[in-house]
Structures are given as structure tokens and as C-alpha cells.
Amino acid sequence: MFSPIPDRQTMIGIFDSGLGGLSVLRAVRNLLPNHDLLYLADSAYCPYGTRPQAEVQARSLACGRWLVHHGAAVVVIACNTATSAAGDLLRADLPVPVVGMEPGLKPAITATRSGQVAVLATNGTLRGERFARLVERFAGGAQVVTVACPDLVGYVEAGDLAGPQARAAVVGHLAPLRAQGIDTIVLGCTHFPFLYPLIADIAGPEIVIIDTGRAVAAQVARVAESVGAGPGRRDLRCVTTGDPAEVSGPLTRVWGQPLPLDHIDL
């Protein structure tokens, strides 16, 4: 059973619908190895990308409030869909700073040579107003092709990062992009960095792949410093709204080693 650290409001709280946000957790851990980190996987409601916006907003508020209640001085929305649907709501509701995600379209436009960029994401991210504004702001004369890949989320949630079915799914998404001359791909879902080796292998060396995990971690570090959330006891704990017996195996495969995992009702 999860037991909070009493009287401490210095940890960094991170949440996602499932295991994808672990890619952000890893980037934050690499940059801030001495900070206390608490990760919440809302596995009982994963994936967010196929759910109505109102439900994503409700779940995001519940996750953010739970993290603050249990000691988070900064809340990180490690999910593009949740950021799009609920980022502004959380910033208005929570008494701590909120760091969100958005697809790395700006660096992709800088990187492209052909003027053709693809964004791999979930339906929830691609249909959001935030993404539309991002394209309007940064696309310029480039062509931005959007590819909804909700199936790839499922492979990561199962801990299948390189199996034949995952490979076939990635090939199916990338083959049309290669055929039309796409030379830059944005990973617009936090699940997808765990498929980076597979995507890079299939895409080939001529295609640039953009992942914003390190940029988000850098922003988290700046915000944490600004509110005095400094180094702690190096705690790294994970909780899930799902069944830990079902989540722990895929979590271990995705992370690369076991992590402490407790169940919470939320």
C-alpha cells in the first residue's frame, strides 16, 4: 500500500494514462538524479487518446490533485493528450506549477530538408485545439502530415517494444510516409520514445526523429528550482490505478528493471 512522505512538499509528481510517461520520468531522472520523483499511471483508464475530452479532463484533475495531496511541488503532465485537454484546467486548479507536453513541431520544422514533416500521435492529441494552434504557429510553408497511432500505445502498455506484431504495426504507419518523402518524424505521444529503436530501424538513417523528453525535463528542472523543490532522498516511486500484478511486468520491460509499484484508488 502506498504511504506518502509526510510534511514534505518537494517532490516532482508525474502522471500519464499508463506507462508512456515513464519516458518523461526517465528524462527527468537523468537530469535530476537526486530529486524525489512520484509517478502515477492511470492504468485503469488507459488510453486517454480514445476517450472523450471531458473524461480526460476529469481524470487529469484527479491525478494532479492526488499528486499535490501526496507531496508534489511540481506536477508534470507526461501525456500529450492530457496536456491538450486539461493543461489549462490544471494550471488554474492546482496550487503548484504544472509542466505539460506538446509535439515537437518547432524543432521538426527546423530539421526538415524536404519541407514534409509527420507527427505520430493519438487521436486525442491530433484533434485538439492546442495541436491546431501549434501547426498554425510553426508549420510555415511545410507540409505537416498527421498519423493517428493508437495501436502503438497498446504495444508499449504490453511491454512489447520490438516483437513481430509491433514491428508490423510500425511498418504499416511508416511505409506511406517514406513513400511520400517525409524526412522528419515527431513522436507526439510519450509512449512512442520506447519504440524509438524500432521506429529508427524501420525509418532508416535519412529520417530525423524528434522526441521532446529531454526538453521537457529541462523545463521541469527550471520550474523545480524556482519553487525550491531541490534534491531529496532520491526516492523513485510508482503507483497505478490498475492492477499492479498486471502492470508490473510490462513496467519492468519498458523501464528495463523493476520499480516499486503500489495500487491507489482514484
Summary of the structure (lengths in Angstrom):
residues: 266
radius of gyration: 17.7
end to end distance: 13.6
largest distance: 56.6
contacts: 967
relative contact order: 0.20
helix: 48%
strand: 17%
